[in-house]
Amino acid sequence: MDLAILAKELYTPLDRIERPVLLIEDGVIASIGMQSEREVPKSRRVLDLEEAILVPGFIDMHIHGGAGRDVMDSAPDALPTVERLLYAHGVTSYFPTTITAPVDRTLQALDHLGLAIERAAESQELRARPVGIHLEGPFISHVRPGVHPTADLQRPSLPLFEQMWNASRGTVKVLTIAPELPGAREVISEATRRGVCVSMGHSDADLAQALAGVDAGISHATHTFNAMRPLDHRDPGIIGEVLVDERISAEIIADGIHVDPLVVRLFLRAKGADCAVLVTDATSATGMPNGRYRLGSLEVEVKDGKCLRDGRLAGSVLTMDKAVRNIIKFANWDLQHAVRLATLNPARATGLANAGQLVVGAPADIIVLNSAGDVVKTFVRGQAA
């Protein structure tokens, strides 16, 4: 049904519109303007949200699961369960993210996820939609694997990348890779040629190796600071390259656990509103009580907000709306600029056309927020619960 939405403010997110009227037709944004300048057609159903704020639907480009389910789980109810949790927290598009596993297990997951992405385009259900796969591993460093099983790490090679690409039906859209590994440059170049956002992470690269990776096509960085060679004032390494190179967008897990709030502020000063991207790196434990849960083939334990395996951080239980509010808290940013890190910036990093912004012709993926940044309602293609 065609709809007119009225609210206090709208963030595109680049622009702020006071007392907006947003018209939706067939699930697409048909018009945006100010209520004082735009007359609502009498035939249109009107939803007056009064003091609420309209923003684009959040995009999470790095997420492993939620609500007790992992995205590599092929059970029919696994992805829908994750997607309903995401929807409740304002995420309308996401990139299901794999973790390193035996090659046959990874190929099975890629096949399942690729099919889910194809089917999601036709779905009418009110939940987040998978729009591409984030392949995190197996092309990562033995020195900085995090909790990825080192026995299953692989040397980057074009034949293995091709095998994974085909298994996913061409839906791999983000690839995390350690640029210092033999064979990495060839994979980076080929993945970039196919339109993949190639991201450096889980890496022990020095500055020269990181720069060479960017020159080969890397345009992003995976959960900056975590599973990376530490920054040193005489040996800046991969983090130095990530922070200063304007060609690179970069993720941050703003849960206050993976990165200290002070370092989040430093990161935002370096990357700015143009190049910083919020991700959750959320696991199946997200939205669940303390206990043991799955991360790919691994078992992790959640206690007091930390997701751990053998004492090491293993993803998070962060939600995207909480990440946005944390940016406001940690860095004293306003809501409009914090929202950009979860909408337009991940859309641009991953090449999602007409996504992450409220503009005419874009899908009507819209979040209704209160002034504190809490999610009040979520629209997917113009429909909401």
C-alpha positions in Angstrom: 0.0 0.0 0.0 1.3 3.5 -0.8 2.1 5.5 2.3 3.1 9.0 3.4 5.2 9.2 6.6 5.5 12.3 8.6 8.1 12.8 11.3 10.1 15.4 13.2 13.4 14.9 11.3 14.8 12.8 8.5 18.6 12.1 7.9 19.4 11.0 4.4 22.0 10.7 6.2 24.1 13.4 4.5 21.3 15.9 4.8 18.9 16.7 7.6 15.3 17.6 6.7 13.0 19.2 9.3 9.4 18.1 9.5 9.7 15.8 6.5 7.0 14.0 4.5 8.3 10.8 2.8 6.1 9.1 0.1 6.4 5.4 -0.6 5.0 3.7 -3.7 5.4 0.0 -4.4 8.1 -0.3 -1.8 10.3 2.5 -3.2 10.8 6.0 -2.0 8.8 8.2 -4.4 9.3 11.6 -2.9 10.9 13.4 0.1 10.3 17.0 1.1 9.2 19.3 3.9 5.6 19.2 5.1 5.3 22.9 4.6 6.2 22.6 1.0 4.7 19.2 -0.1 1.0 18.4 -0.1 0.1 14.8 0.7 -2.2 13.3 -1.9 -5.7 12.7 -0.3 -5.6 9.1 -1.5 -2.5 8.3 0.4 -2.5 6.6 3.8 -0.7 8.8 6.3 1.4 7.7 9.2 2.3 10.6 11.5 5.2 9.6 13.7 5.3 13.1 15.4 8.6 13.4 17.2 10.4 10.5 15.6 13.4 10.6 13.3 13.6 8.7 10.0 16.9 7.2 8.9 18.0 4.6 6.4 18.0 1.0 7.4 21.2 -0.2 8.9 23.6 -2.4 7.0 25.9 -4.9 8.8 28.7 -6.1 6.5 30.3 -8.3 9.2 28.0 -10.6 11.2 28.2 -14.3 12.0 24.8 -14.9 13.6 22.3 -14.1 16.4 19.4 -15.4 18.4 21.2 -18.7 19.0 21.8 -19.4 15.3 24.9 -19.2 13.1 24.8 -18.1 9.5 26.8 -21.2 8.4 24.0 -23.4 9.8 22.1 -24.9 6.9 19.0 -25.6 8.9 15.9 -24.0 7.2 15.1 -21.8 10.2 18.6 -20.6 10.9 18.9 -17.6 8.7 15.3 -16.4 9.2 15.9 -16.6 13.0 19.0 -14.4 12.7 17.2 -12.0 10.3 14.3 -11.4 12.6 16.7 -10.4 15.4 18.5 -8.0 13.0 15.2 -6.5 11.9 14.3 -5.8 15.5 17.5 -3.8 15.9 17.1 -1.8 12.6 19.2 -3.8 10.3 17.5 -4.2 6.9 20.5 -5.5 4.8 23.4 -7.7 6.0 26.4 -9.7 4.7 26.4 -13.2 6.4 30.0 -13.8 7.3 31.8 -17.1 7.3 34.6 -18.2 9.6 37.5 -20.4 8.6 36.4 -24.1 8.4 37.4 -27.2 6.3 37.1 -26.3 2.6 34.2 -28.7 2.0 32.3 -27.2 5.0 33.0 -23.7 3.7 31.8 -24.6 0.2 28.5 -26.1 1.6 27.9 -22.9 3.6 28.6 -20.7 0.5 26.2 -22.8 -1.5 23.5 -22.4 1.1 24.1 -18.7 1.6 24.2 -18.0 -2.1 20.8 -19.6 -2.6 19.4 -17.7 0.4 20.6 -14.4 -1.2 18.9 -15.2 -4.5 15.7 -16.1 -2.8 15.7 -13.0 -0.5 15.2 -10.7 -3.5 11.7 -12.1 -3.8 10.8 -12.4 -0.1 8.0 -10.4 1.4 8.8 -11.2 5.0 9.6 -8.6 7.5 13.2 -9.4 8.3 16.7 -8.3 7.3 17.8 -9.4 3.8 21.2 -11.0 3.0 22.7 -9.1 0.1 26.1 -10.7 -0.2 28.6 -13.0 1.5 31.5 -11.8 3.6 34.2 -14.5 3.3 36.3 -14.1 6.4 39.1 -16.6 6.0 40.6 -19.0 5.0 43.1 -16.6 3.4 44.4 -15.1 6.7 47.6 -15.1 8.7 48.7 -17.9 11.0 50.2 -15.2 13.1 47.0 -13.3 13.6 44.2 -15.8 13.2 42.1 -14.7 16.2 40.0 -17.8 16.9 39.9 -19.0 13.3 41.2 -22.7 13.3 44.8 -22.5 12.1 44.6 -26.1 10.7 42.0 -24.9 8.1 43.8 -21.8 7.0 44.7 -21.8 3.3 47.3 -20.1 1.1 45.6 -17.7 -1.2 45.1 -19.1 -4.7 43.0 -18.3 -7.7 41.7 -21.9 -8.1 40.4 -22.0 -4.5 38.9 -18.5 -4.8 37.2 -19.6 -8.0 35.8 -22.7 -6.4 34.4 -20.6 -3.5 33.1 -18.0 -5.9 31.2 -20.6 -7.9 29.9 -22.3 -4.8 28.4 -18.9 -3.7 26.8 -18.4 -7.1 28.9 -15.2 -7.4 27.5 -13.7 -4.2 30.8 -13.2 -2.4 30.9 -9.4 -2.0 33.5 -9.0 0.8 36.7 -10.9 1.1 39.0 -10.6 4.2 42.6 -11.5 3.3 46.1 -11.0 4.8 48.0 -9.1 2.1 51.4 -10.4 3.1 50.6 -14.0 2.3 52.1 -15.6 -0.9 49.6 -15.5 -3.6 47.5 -12.8 -2.0 48.2 -10.1 -4.6 46.8 -12.3 -7.4 43.6 -13.1 -5.5 43.2 -9.4 -4.4 43.4 -8.3 -8.0 41.0 -10.9 -9.4 38.4 -10.4 -6.6 38.6 -6.7 -7.1 38.0 -7.2 -10.8 34.8 -9.1 -10.0 33.5 -6.2 -7.9 34.4 -7.8 -4.5 35.2 -5.4 -1.6 38.6 -6.8 -0.6 39.4 -6.1 3.0 42.7 -6.6 4.8 42.5 -8.2 8.2 43.7 -11.0 10.4 47.1 -9.9 9.2 50.7 -9.4 10.4 51.5 -7.1 7.5 54.2 -4.5 7.8 53.6 -1.1 6.2 55.1 -1.9 2.9 53.0 -5.2 2.6 49.8 -3.4 3.6 50.5 -0.6 1.0 51.2 -3.2 -1.7 47.8 -4.8 -0.9 46.0 -1.5 -1.3 47.8 -0.9 -4.6 46.6 -4.3 -5.7 43.0 -3.5 -5.0 42.3 -3.6 -1.2 39.8 -0.9 -0.3 38.7 -1.8 3.2 39.9 -3.1 6.6 38.3 -5.8 8.8 37.6 -5.0 12.4 40.5 -2.5 12.7 43.0 -3.1 15.6 41.6 -6.6 16.2 43.8 -9.5 14.8 46.2 -7.0 13.4 49.9 -6.3 14.0 49.9 -3.7 16.7 50.7 0.0 15.9 54.2 1.0 16.8 55.6 4.5 16.5 58.6 3.2 14.7 56.9 0.4 12.9 53.3 1.6 12.0 52.5 -1.6 10.1 49.1 -2.4 8.7 47.2 -0.2 11.3 49.3 2.8 10.2 48.3 2.2 6.6 44.6 1.7 7.5 44.4 4.9 9.5 46.1 7.3 7.0 45.2 6.0 3.6 42.1 7.8 2.3 41.5 5.0 -0.2 40.5 2.6 2.5 37.3 2.4 4.5 37.6 0.6 7.8 35.5 -1.3 10.2 35.3 -0.8 14.0 33.5 -2.9 16.6 32.3 -0.2 18.9 31.2 -2.4 21.8 33.7 -0.9 24.3 35.3 -4.4 24.6 37.1 -5.1 21.3 38.4 -1.5 21.2 38.7 0.9 24.1 36.4 3.9 23.7 39.3 6.3 23.7 40.8 4.4 20.7 37.5 4.4 19.0 37.7 8.2 19.2 41.2 8.2 17.8 40.0 5.9 15.0 37.1 8.3 14.1 39.4 11.2 14.1 41.7 9.4 11.6 39.0 7.9 9.3 36.3 10.6 9.8 32.7 10.5 8.8 33.6 9.5 5.2 35.6 6.3 5.8 34.6 4.7 9.1 32.2 1.8 9.1 30.4 0.2 12.1 30.1 -3.6 12.2 28.9 -5.9 14.9 30.9 -9.1 14.3 28.0 -10.6 16.2 27.8 -14.3 16.9 24.9 -16.7 17.5 25.1 -15.6 21.2 23.7 -12.1 20.3 20.4 -11.5 22.0 20.8 -14.6 24.2 21.6 -15.2 27.9 25.1 -16.2 29.2 26.0 -19.7 28.0 27.7 -21.6 25.3 27.0 -21.1 21.6 28.4 -21.8 18.1 30.6 -19.7 15.9 30.9 -21.8 12.7 32.3 -25.1 13.9 33.6 -23.6 17.1 32.0 -23.4 20.6 32.2 -20.1 22.3 31.2 -18.9 25.8 29.4 -15.7 26.6 29.6 -14.1 30.0 29.0 -10.5 31.0 28.8 -9.2 27.4 32.0 -10.9 26.3 32.1 -13.7 23.7 35.2 -15.9 24.3 36.9 -19.0 23.2 39.9 -20.2 25.3 40.1 -16.8 26.9 40.2 -14.9 23.5 37.6 -12.7 22.1 35.5 -14.6 19.5 33.1 -12.1 17.9 30.6 -10.1 19.9 27.1 -9.8 21.1 26.7 -6.2 19.8 23.7 -5.0 17.9 23.9 -2.2 15.3 21.6 0.2 17.1 23.8 -0.2 20.2 26.9 0.5 18.1 25.4 3.7 16.8 24.5 4.8 20.3 28.0 3.9 21.5 29.5 6.2 18.9 27.5 9.1 20.3 28.6 8.2 23.8 32.3 7.4 23.0 33.0 10.2 20.6 30.3 12.8 21.4 29.1 12.6 17.8 25.5 13.6 17.0 23.0 11.0 15.9 23.0 12.0 12.2 26.8 11.4 11.8 26.7 8.2 13.8 23.9 6.8 11.7 26.1 7.4 8.6 28.6 4.8 9.8 25.9 2.1 9.8 24.2 3.1 6.5 25.8 5.0 3.7 29.4 4.1 4.5 28.9 0.3 4.4 26.8 0.7 1.3 29.5 2.6 -0.5 32.2 0.2 0.8 30.4 -2.8 -0.6 29.1 -1.2 -3.8 25.4 -1.5 -2.9 23.6 0.8 -5.3 20.7 2.9 -3.9 21.3 1.6 -0.4 22.1 3.2 2.9 20.4 6.4 2.0 16.9 7.9 1.9 16.6 9.3 -1.7 14.1 9.1 -4.4 14.2 5.7 -6.2 15.8 3.9 -3.3 14.1 0.9 -1.6 12.0 2.1 1.3 14.2 0.5 3.9 13.7 2.9 6.8 14.2 3.0 10.5 12.2 5.1 12.9 14.3 6.2 15.8 13.6 8.3 18.9 16.0 11.1 19.9 18.2 8.7 21.9 18.7 6.4 18.9 16.4 3.6 20.0 14.7 1.7 17.3 10.9 2.3 17.3 9.9 0.7 14.0 11.6 -0.8 10.9 10.4 -0.7 7.4 11.6 -3.2 4.7 10.6 -2.1 1.2 7.9 0.1 2.6 6.4 -2.6 5.0 6.5 -2.6 8.8 5.1 -4.7 11.6 
